[in-house]
Amino acid sequence: MSCYHYWNNQNIPYAVGGMIVMKEKRAMPKVAGKDSDNEATLQKNRVAQLEIIVDNIPEAVIVTDLQGRLLHMNRAAETLLGRPRGDIKPEKWPESYGFYLDDSSTFYPGDKLPLVRALRGETVEGEEMILRQPDSRNSLWISMSAKPLAREDGRPNGVITIFRDITYRKQIELSREKHIQRTETLYKLSRALAEAGNDLNQITQTIANYAAETIGDTSIVSLLNSSGDTLRIAAFHHPLASARAALRKMLISIGFESSPSAGISGGVIKSGEPLLIPSISTKQLEAITVPEFAQYIREVGVESILIVPLNSSSGVLGVISLSRDKGGKPYTVEDQGFLNDLASRAALAIENCRMFERLEEEITERLSAKKALDVSEERFRSIFESTTLGIKVLDLDGIILKTNKAFQMMMGYIESELVGRPFYSFLYPGDDARALRLFHTLIVSGAPDFRFEHRALNKDGSVIWVKTTFTGVKRGGGDDSLTFIVGIVEDVTKQKQAELEMQELKDRLEGGVESERLRLAQELHDGPMQELYSAIYQIEALRKRAKPQNEKLLEAVKLDIQRVLQGLRATAKDLRPPTISTFGLEKAIRSHVEDFQEKHPNLNIQLSLAQDKQLLPENVRIALFRVYQNSLTNVVRHAEATQVQVRFMYDAEEVRLEIIDNGKGFEVPKNWVGLVRRGHYGLASSAERVRALGGTFTVESQLHVMTKVEAVIPRKDIPDQTDDNK
């Protein structure tokens, strides 16, 4: 066989009491007779069968001695790692075989390698790392587990290491995380730009910050002036303070303004298309940049360049330029697509800001003097008609006097259908009362303006979300009384849809997790557990026919398989408690506590549970069960508690679950992000589950005293408990 053999002529591994044991193959005395020959033949057959089994295991398996010398590799290990590479110390395996941390560039620490730790007597399960062969660019995600081997007398004898390819799972996880992160980033950027209002400096700095922090590293936002003959650097950012200082120094030395046709940014402005340079050398960079940039290159370095235009309906407004620091990962087409999404939102915010500024300037000029009114009338009309924002002019009674095309298209009416009608007749029922109150306050108090987000009814009956800014225009000439009201309307329906889609995404992810739990539990039951039952029956049949000296070995193997079955049953039960759907939350908690107490006999769990049976919706039962389950897991892992109280109660108004322990407690962060940063993922997940159902989730803790977790969910349409169900 092509594998690297060990036990062919030395030892035979088998399992006793959960530990891998190496049974020494003792020399058989040369005694004439049939029994002696049969025993030797049986021994050889058993070894050969074991080799065949190990070599056909899909996971890669490696056996080493106590000094870490390679003794056996099965076929899967040779396929994964290649042929054995001589006598390599275990601490040098990362450099030899290509084991890396998740940054793909740093070798996995040799002293923390599962094999090395197992040589020190530890059992290490499922350490994840990246495998990249030195002569290949392809990478795999693998899971490495290592466990000490022992002789029959308990003395250490070596280590067995198992590798599993988890690339597909990791790719799905990373892709899902990146998609969620980028969707959340776009949502947060939209909110930040909306909060910036008409402050152009704040808008451009927000764009630069988001681009640098989410894509990296150096971010520069440059805008064309109104005439298009000057390109001005409006904002810049770098996550590192030292690099930010070097960037500021460089920009000051070259000035913040340049010709829009100069450099590579000029080409992007001219073409209106993005530019991606995945890799660029220092010489190439110096050839296309100004000399003052050389100092920045020496201090920070540039690995890759990405520039996208700020395209709007009126043309190119400027560019967003990104440069990756030397040694960083090159930009990709995916990064370009994400930056394009950022740029489209940025361009809309900048265009609206500029139009609003121009509109305010024009209104001021019209009211300042008759001469200024005559000069700017045509320009105002152009802006009034061409802007993407809806505009309506009202008298002091709220009657519409004039609207622009954008507002007419937004509402689905023509000008004649709008003029002469009160503005509030087009509002969604329920929003009109607040609009009238604010409008009246503007007229009476003389406040300059107010903003109002509300729903409006399109002519076709559809509902649209808009943000309206009402501004009172004074007569001027020393007369501060209002002459008319201008309403500037922005359609934010897509933004609202994005918010709803984000919430739906979160809900679907939560539902997907529960579905995946159920699927995994079913697969465990229908697959591995059934196969293990079959193996037990076969072992039992073999034991009845085996010789006395082999019965103990078969019995030990059978017990090991039964222990594995118990573990799988417990796991399947945790993934999907069977009592949830049939008997309710109270029965599910009691069933779980019975199993939990067997595993943790030193923890006293006191229960005070109302009998809910099937009165509560299943999603409420599942959410509260996961809160209880996560809390109990945290108690065991972190609290060092001796007592836990679990209380479940409900009435006509709400459902309440409390978990209180007498452990060491901890300092509760101000927000859930703080909990995640401190490793309390279960608490953050519980908070999300409860909030998704409209409930509240609180954590109280006192150091060295107690921790209390409380989830409260309003009952809404949940039916009341009847006397028969008590």
LINLIN-V95900 format. One record per residue. N is the residue number from 1. RES is the residue in three letters. PHI is phi in whole degrees, -180 to 180 (none if undefined). Layout:
# LINLIN-V95900
n->[N | N]
res->[RES | RES]
phi->[PHI | PHI]
This chain:
# LINLIN-V95900
n->[1 | 2 | 3 | 4 | 5 | 6 | 7 | 8 | 9 | 10 | 11 | 12 | 13 | 14 | 15 | 16 | 17 | 18 | 19 | 20 | 21 | 22 | 23 | 24 | 25 | 26 | 27 | 28 | 29 | 30 | 31 | 32 | 33 | 34 | 35 | 36 | 37 | 38 | 39 | 40 | 41 | 42 | 43 | 44 | 45 | 46 | 47 | 48 | 49 | 50 | 51 | 52 | 53 | 54 | 55 | 56 | 57 | 58 | 59 | 60 | 61 | 62 | 63 | 64 | 65 | 66 | 67 | 68 | 69 | 70 | 71 | 72 | 73 | 74 | 75 | 76 | 77 | 78 | 79 | 80 | 81 | 82 | 83 | 84 | 85 | 86 | 87 | 88 | 89 | 90 | 91 | 92 | 93 | 94 | 95 | 96 | 97 | 98 | 99 | 100 | 101 | 102 | 103 | 104 | 105 | 106 | 107 | 108 | 109 | 110 | 111 | 112 | 113 | 114 | 115 | 116 | 117 | 118 | 119 | 120 | 121 | 122 | 123 | 124 | 125 | 126 | 127 | 128 | 129 | 130 | 131 | 132 | 133 | 134 | 135 | 136 | 137 | 138 | 139 | 140 | 141 | 142 | 143 | 144 | 145 | 146 | 147 | 148 | 149 | 150 | 151 | 152 | 153 | 154 | 155 | 156 | 157 | 158 | 159 | 160 | 161 | 162 | 163 | 164 | 165 | 166 | 167 | 168 | 169 | 170 | 171 | 172 | 173 | 174 | 175 | 176 | 177 | 178 | 179 | 180 | 181 | 182 | 183 | 184 | 185 | 186 | 187 | 188 | 189 | 190 | 191 | 192 | 193 | 194 | 195 | 196 | 197 | 198 | 199 | 200 | 201 | 202 | 203 | 204 | 205 | 206 | 207 | 208 | 209 | 210 | 211 | 212 | 213 | 214 | 215 | 216 | 217 | 218 | 219 | 220 | 221 | 222 | 223 | 224 | 225 | 226 | 227 | 228 | 229 | 230 | 231 | 232 | 233 | 234 | 235 | 236 | 237 | 238 | 239 | 240 | 241 | 242 | 243 | 244 | 245 | 246 | 247 | 248 | 249 | 250 | 251 | 252 | 253 | 254 | 255 | 256 | 257 | 258 | 259 | 260 | 261 | 262 | 263 | 264 | 265 | 266 | 267 | 268 | 269 | 270 | 271 | 272 | 273 | 274 | 275 | 276 | 277 | 278 | 279 | 280 | 281 | 282 | 283 | 284 | 285 | 286 | 287 | 288 | 289 | 290 | 291 | 292 | 293 | 294 | 295 | 296 | 297 | 298 | 299 | 300 | 301 | 302 | 303 | 304 | 305 | 306 | 307 | 308 | 309 | 310 | 311 | 312 | 313 | 314 | 315 | 316 | 317 | 318 | 319 | 320 | 321 | 322 | 323 | 324 | 325 | 326 | 327 | 328 | 329 | 330 | 331 | 332 | 333 | 334 | 335 | 336 | 337 | 338 | 339 | 340 | 341 | 342 | 343 | 344 | 345 | 346 | 347 | 348 | 349 | 350 | 351 | 352 | 353 | 354 | 355 | 356 | 357 | 358 | 359 | 360 | 361 | 362 | 363 | 364 | 365 | 366 | 367 | 368 | 369 | 370 | 371 | 372 | 373 | 374 | 375 | 376 | 377 | 378 | 379 | 380 | 381 | 382 | 383 | 384 | 385 | 386 | 387 | 388 | 389 | 390 | 391 | 392 | 393 | 394 | 395 | 396 | 397 | 398 | 399 | 400 | 401 | 402 | 403 | 404 | 405 | 406 | 407 | 408 | 409 | 410 | 411 | 412 | 413 | 414 | 415 | 416 | 417 | 418 | 419 | 420 | 421 | 422 | 423 | 424 | 425 | 426 | 427 | 428 | 429 | 430 | 431 | 432 | 433 | 434 | 435 | 436 | 437 | 438 | 439 | 440 | 441 | 442 | 443 | 444 | 445 | 446 | 447 | 448 | 449 | 450 | 451 | 452 | 453 | 454 | 455 | 456 | 457 | 458 | 459 | 460 | 461 | 462 | 463 | 464 | 465 | 466 | 467 | 468 | 469 | 470 | 471 | 472 | 473 | 474 | 475 | 476 | 477 | 478 | 479 | 480 | 481 | 482 | 483 | 484 | 485 | 486 | 487 | 488 | 489 | 490 | 491 | 492 | 493 | 494 | 495 | 496 | 497 | 498 | 499 | 500 | 501 | 502 | 503 | 504 | 505 | 506 | 507 | 508 | 509 | 510 | 511 | 512 | 513 | 514 | 515 | 516 | 517 | 518 | 519 | 520 | 521 | 522 | 523 | 524 | 525 | 526 | 527 | 528 | 529 | 530 | 531 | 532 | 533 | 534 | 535 | 536 | 537 | 538 | 539 | 540 | 541 | 542 | 543 | 544 | 545 | 546 | 547 | 548 | 549 | 550 | 551 | 552 | 553 | 554 | 555 | 556 | 557 | 558 | 559 | 560 | 561 | 562 | 563 | 564 | 565 | 566 | 567 | 568 | 569 | 570 | 571 | 572 | 573 | 574 | 575 | 576 | 577 | 578 | 579 | 580 | 581 | 582 | 583 | 584 | 585 | 586 | 587 | 588 | 589 | 590 | 591 | 592 | 593 | 594 | 595 | 596 | 597 | 598 | 599 | 600 | 601 | 602 | 603 | 604 | 605 | 606 | 607 | 608 | 609 | 610 | 611 | 612 | 613 | 614 | 615 | 616 | 617 | 618 | 619 | 620 | 621 | 622 | 623 | 624 | 625 | 626 | 627 | 628 | 629 | 630 | 631 | 632 | 633 | 634 | 635 | 636 | 637 | 638 | 639 | 640 | 641 | 642 | 643 | 644 | 645 | 646 | 647 | 648 | 649 | 650 | 651 | 652 | 653 | 654 | 655 | 656 | 657 | 658 | 659 | 660 | 661 | 662 | 663 | 664 | 665 | 666 | 667 | 668 | 669 | 670 | 671 | 672 | 673 | 674 | 675 | 676 | 677 | 678 | 679 | 680 | 681 | 682 | 683 | 684 | 685 | 686 | 687 | 688 | 689 | 690 | 691 | 692 | 693 | 694 | 695 | 696 | 697 | 698 | 699 | 700 | 701 | 702 | 703 | 704 | 705 | 706 | 707 | 708 | 709 | 710 | 711 | 712 | 713 | 714 | 715 | 716 | 717 | 718 | 719 | 720 | 721 | 722 | 723 | 724 | 725 | 726]
res->[MET | SER | CYS | TYR | HIS | TYR | TRP | ASN | ASN | GLN | ASN | ILE | PRO | TYR | ALA | VAL | GLY | GLY | MET | ILE | VAL | MET | LYS | GLU | LYS | ARG | ALA | MET | PRO | LYS | VAL | ALA | GLY | LYS | ASP | SER | ASP | ASN | GLU | ALA | THR | LEU | GLN | LYS | ASN | ARG | VAL | ALA | GLN | LEU | GLU | ILE | ILE | VAL | ASP | ASN | ILE | PRO | GLU | ALA | VAL | ILE | VAL | THR | ASP | LEU | GLN | GLY | ARG | LEU | LEU | HIS | MET | ASN | ARG | ALA | ALA | GLU | THR | LEU | LEU | GLY | ARG | PRO | ARG | GLY | ASP | ILE | LYS | PRO | GLU | LYS | TRP | PRO | GLU | SER | TYR | GLY | PHE | TYR | LEU | ASP | ASP | SER | SER | THR | PHE | TYR | PRO | GLY | ASP | LYS | LEU | PRO | LEU | VAL | ARG | ALA | LEU | ARG | GLY | GLU | THR | VAL | GLU | GLY | GLU | GLU | MET | ILE | LEU | ARG | GLN | PRO | ASP | SER | ARG | ASN | SER | LEU | TRP | ILE | SER | MET | SER | ALA | LYS | PRO | LEU | ALA | ARG | GLU | ASP | GLY | ARG | PRO | ASN | GLY | VAL | ILE | THR | ILE | PHE | ARG | ASP | ILE | THR | TYR | ARG | LYS | GLN | ILE | GLU | LEU | SER | ARG | GLU | LYS | HIS | ILE | GLN | ARG | THR | GLU | THR | LEU | TYR | LYS | LEU | SER | ARG | ALA | LEU | ALA | GLU | ALA | GLY | ASN | ASP | LEU | ASN | GLN | ILE | THR | GLN | THR | ILE | ALA | ASN | TYR | ALA | ALA | GLU | THR | ILE | GLY | ASP | THR | SER | ILE | VAL | SER | LEU | LEU | ASN | SER | SER | GLY | ASP | THR | LEU | ARG | ILE | ALA | ALA | PHE | HIS | HIS | PRO | LEU | ALA | SER | ALA | ARG | ALA | ALA | LEU | ARG | LYS | MET | LEU | ILE | SER | ILE | GLY | PHE | GLU | SER | SER | PRO | SER | ALA | GLY | ILE | SER | GLY | GLY | VAL | ILE | LYS | SER | GLY | GLU | PRO | LEU | LEU | ILE | PRO | SER | ILE | SER | THR | LYS | GLN | LEU | GLU | ALA | ILE | THR | VAL | PRO | GLU | PHE | ALA | GLN | TYR | ILE | ARG | GLU | VAL | GLY | VAL | GLU | SER | ILE | LEU | ILE | VAL | PRO | LEU | ASN | SER | SER | SER | GLY | VAL | LEU | GLY | VAL | ILE | SER | LEU | SER | ARG | ASP | LYS | GLY | GLY | LYS | PRO | TYR | THR | VAL | GLU | ASP | GLN | GLY | PHE | LEU | ASN | ASP | LEU | ALA | SER | ARG | ALA | ALA | LEU | ALA | ILE | GLU | ASN | CYS | ARG | MET | PHE | GLU | ARG | LEU | GLU | GLU | GLU | ILE | THR | GLU | ARG | LEU | SER | ALA | LYS | LYS | ALA | LEU | ASP | VAL | SER | GLU | GLU | ARG | PHE | ARG | SER | ILE | PHE | GLU | SER | THR | THR | LEU | GLY | ILE | LYS | VAL | LEU | ASP | LEU | ASP | GLY | ILE | ILE | LEU | LYS | THR | ASN | LYS | ALA | PHE | GLN | MET | MET | MET | GLY | TYR | ILE | GLU | SER | GLU | LEU | VAL | GLY | ARG | PRO | PHE | TYR | SER | PHE | LEU | TYR | PRO | GLY | ASP | ASP | ALA | ARG | ALA | LEU | ARG | LEU | PHE | HIS | THR | LEU | ILE | VAL | SER | GLY | ALA | PRO | ASP | PHE | ARG | PHE | GLU | HIS | ARG | ALA | LEU | ASN | LYS | ASP | GLY | SER | VAL | ILE | TRP | VAL | LYS | THR | THR | PHE | THR | GLY | VAL | LYS | ARG | GLY | GLY | GLY | ASP | ASP | SER | LEU | THR | PHE | ILE | VAL | GLY | ILE | VAL | GLU | ASP | VAL | THR | LYS | GLN | LYS | GLN | ALA | GLU | LEU | GLU | MET | GLN | GLU | LEU | LYS | ASP | ARG | LEU | GLU | GLY | GLY | VAL | GLU | SER | GLU | ARG | LEU | ARG | LEU | ALA | GLN | GLU | LEU | HIS | ASP | GLY | PRO | MET | GLN | GLU | LEU | TYR | SER | ALA | ILE | TYR | GLN | ILE | GLU | ALA | LEU | ARG | LYS | ARG | ALA | LYS | PRO | GLN | ASN | GLU | LYS | LEU | LEU | GLU | ALA | VAL | LYS | LEU | ASP | ILE | GLN | ARG | VAL | LEU | GLN | GLY | LEU | ARG | ALA | THR | ALA | LYS | ASP | LEU | ARG | PRO | PRO | THR | ILE | SER | THR | PHE | GLY | LEU | GLU | LYS | ALA | ILE | ARG | SER | HIS | VAL | GLU | ASP | PHE | GLN | GLU | LYS | HIS | PRO | ASN | LEU | ASN | ILE | GLN | LEU | SER | LEU | ALA | GLN | ASP | LYS | GLN | LEU | LEU | PRO | GLU | ASN | VAL | ARG | ILE | ALA | LEU | PHE | ARG | VAL | TYR | GLN | ASN | SER | LEU | THR | ASN | VAL | VAL | ARG | HIS | ALA | GLU | ALA | THR | GLN | VAL | GLN | VAL | ARG | PHE | MET | TYR | ASP | ALA | GLU | GLU | VAL | ARG | LEU | GLU | ILE | ILE | ASP | ASN | GLY | LYS | GLY | PHE | GLU | VAL | PRO | LYS | ASN | TRP | VAL | GLY | LEU | VAL | ARG | ARG | GLY | HIS | TYR | GLY | LEU | ALA | SER | SER | ALA | GLU | ARG | VAL | ARG | ALA | LEU | GLY | GLY | THR | PHE | THR | VAL | GLU | SER | GLN | LEU | HIS | VAL | MET | THR | LYS | VAL | GLU | ALA | VAL | ILE | PRO | ARG | LYS | ASP | ILE | PRO | ASP | GLN | THR | ASP | ASP | ASN | LYS]
phi->[none | -84 | -79 | -88 | -89 | -134 | -82 | -57 | -130 | -131 | -129 | -125 | -84 | -154 | -103 | -137 | 57 | 84 | -112 | -76 | -117 | -101 | -86 | -66 | -91 | -79 | -65 | -84 | -64 | -79 | -115 | -64 | 141 | -71 | -62 | -64 | -67 | -63 | -63 | -64 | -64 | -62 | -62 | -65 | -62 | -64 | -64 | -63 | -64 | -64 | -62 | -63 | -62 | -64 | -69 | -101 | -68 | -66 | -77 | -76 | -125 | -131 | -118 | -126 | -87 | -68 | -94 | 83 | -75 | -69 | -113 | -155 | -130 | -83 | -60 | -62 | -67 | -64 | -66 | -75 | -107 | 93 | -65 | -54 | -115 | 82 | -84 | -106 | -65 | -55 | -65 | -97 | -59 | -56 | -71 | -77 | -99 | 88 | -93 | -126 | -72 | -71 | -85 | 67 | -126 | -105 | -62 | -62 | -57 | -62 | -74 | -105 | -60 | -51 | -60 | -65 | -67 | -66 | -64 | -89 | 104 | -83 | -111 | -117 | -117 | 63 | -74 | -94 | -159 | -103 | -108 | -137 | -63 | -56 | -100 | -139 | -90 | -74 | -124 | -128 | -90 | -128 | -114 | -114 | -123 | -140 | -145 | -66 | -101 | -141 | -75 | -63 | -87 | 93 | -72 | -62 | -137 | 155 | -141 | -111 | -121 | -120 | -113 | -128 | -83 | -115 | -59 | -61 | -63 | -66 | -62 | -64 | -61 | -66 | -65 | -65 | -63 | -65 | -63 | -65 | -61 | -72 | -63 | -65 | -63 | -63 | -65 | -65 | -63 | -60 | -67 | -63 | -67 | -65 | -69 | -68 | 62 | -108 | -89 | -63 | -62 | -68 | -62 | -66 | -69 | -62 | -63 | -61 | -63 | -65 | -64 | -70 | -78 | -95 | -115 | 79 | -106 | -86 | -126 | -131 | -106 | -119 | -122 | -79 | -75 | -61 | -87 | 78 | -104 | -139 | -107 | -114 | -74 | -91 | -163 | -152 | -163 | -147 | -60 | -94 | -63 | -64 | -68 | -64 | -66 | -64 | -66 | -63 | -61 | -66 | -67 | -65 | -68 | -96 | 87 | -95 | -127 | -155 | -76 | -68 | -98 | -88 | 69 | -73 | -64 | -62 | -65 | -67 | -64 | -67 | -84 | 73 | -117 | -70 | -128 | -122 | -118 | -60 | -146 | -145 | -84 | -62 | -64 | -62 | -67 | -64 | -73 | -115 | -125 | -74 | -60 | -64 | -76 | -61 | -63 | -65 | -63 | -67 | -81 | -111 | 84 | -132 | -99 | -153 | -132 | -141 | -130 | -127 | -80 | -95 | -86 | -132 | -67 | -96 | 125 | -82 | -91 | 164 | -142 | -112 | -112 | -120 | -136 | -85 | -61 | -57 | 91 | -81 | -74 | -61 | -67 | -122 | -61 | -64 | -62 | -62 | -63 | -67 | -66 | -61 | -63 | -61 | -65 | -65 | -69 | -64 | -62 | -63 | -64 | -66 | -63 | -63 | -62 | -65 | -64 | -65 | -63 | -65 | -65 | -63 | -62 | -66 | -63 | -62 | -66 | -63 | -92 | -77 | -163 | -65 | -66 | -64 | -64 | -65 | -70 | -98 | -60 | -66 | -65 | -63 | -63 | -64 | -65 | -57 | -88 | -96 | -65 | -79 | -84 | -78 | -130 | -133 | -105 | -119 | -84 | -73 | -97 | 87 | -83 | -73 | -100 | -160 | -138 | -100 | -61 | -61 | -68 | -63 | -67 | -63 | -93 | 84 | -112 | -91 | -56 | -65 | -81 | -100 | -64 | 92 | -106 | -67 | -63 | -75 | -73 | -102 | -87 | -71 | -54 | 106 | -96 | -70 | -63 | -66 | -61 | -64 | -63 | -67 | -62 | -64 | -62 | -62 | -67 | -76 | -83 | 75 | -59 | -65 | -168 | -153 | -108 | -147 | -98 | -156 | -101 | -130 | -104 | -71 | -61 | -81 | 93 | -75 | -101 | -122 | -99 | -137 | -113 | -114 | -110 | -94 | -123 | -84 | -102 | -85 | -69 | 85 | 65 | 88 | -97 | -89 | -73 | -80 | -107 | -161 | -121 | -107 | -111 | -104 | -115 | -115 | -78 | -115 | -60 | -64 | -63 | -64 | -63 | -62 | -64 | -66 | -65 | -63 | -66 | -63 | -61 | -62 | -63 | -67 | -64 | -63 | -64 | -63 | -63 | -66 | -64 | -68 | -60 | -63 | -64 | -65 | -62 | -67 | -67 | -62 | -70 | -82 | -106 | -55 | -66 | -67 | -66 | -68 | -60 | -61 | -63 | -63 | -62 | -67 | -64 | -63 | -66 | -66 | -63 | -68 | -99 | -79 | -70 | -54 | -70 | -101 | -64 | -64 | -62 | -67 | -64 | -64 | -63 | -61 | -63 | -61 | -65 | -64 | -65 | -63 | -61 | -60 | -63 | -66 | -63 | -64 | -64 | -62 | -69 | -67 | -65 | -150 | -59 | -66 | -79 | -59 | -76 | -96 | -114 | 102 | -67 | -59 | -65 | -64 | -65 | -62 | -63 | -65 | -63 | -59 | -67 | -66 | -64 | -63 | -79 | -130 | -66 | -81 | -102 | -90 | -108 | -104 | -115 | -136 | -124 | -75 | -87 | -99 | 50 | -117 | -76 | -92 | -59 | -64 | -66 | -70 | -62 | -64 | -60 | -69 | -64 | -67 | -62 | -60 | -62 | -64 | -64 | -66 | -63 | -65 | -60 | -69 | -77 | -123 | -80 | 56 | -91 | -113 | -136 | -136 | -112 | -118 | -121 | -133 | -147 | -159 | -139 | -69 | -99 | -155 | -115 | -131 | -129 | -129 | -128 | -123 | -125 | -102 | -80 | -78 | 70 | -162 | -82 | -80 | -64 | -74 | -140 | -71 | -61 | -61 | -63 | -62 | -63 | -93 | 92 | -90 | -67 | -62 | -65 | -63 | -63 | -62 | -60 | -63 | -60 | -69 | -65 | -63 | -97 | 81 | -100 | -122 | -130 | -130 | -129 | -118 | -151 | -123 | -58 | 65 | -125 | -167 | -139 | -124 | -111 | -133 | -123 | -126 | -125 | -65 | -76 | 54 | -95 | -70 | -66 | -71 | -76 | -93 | -64 | -68 | -96 | -75]
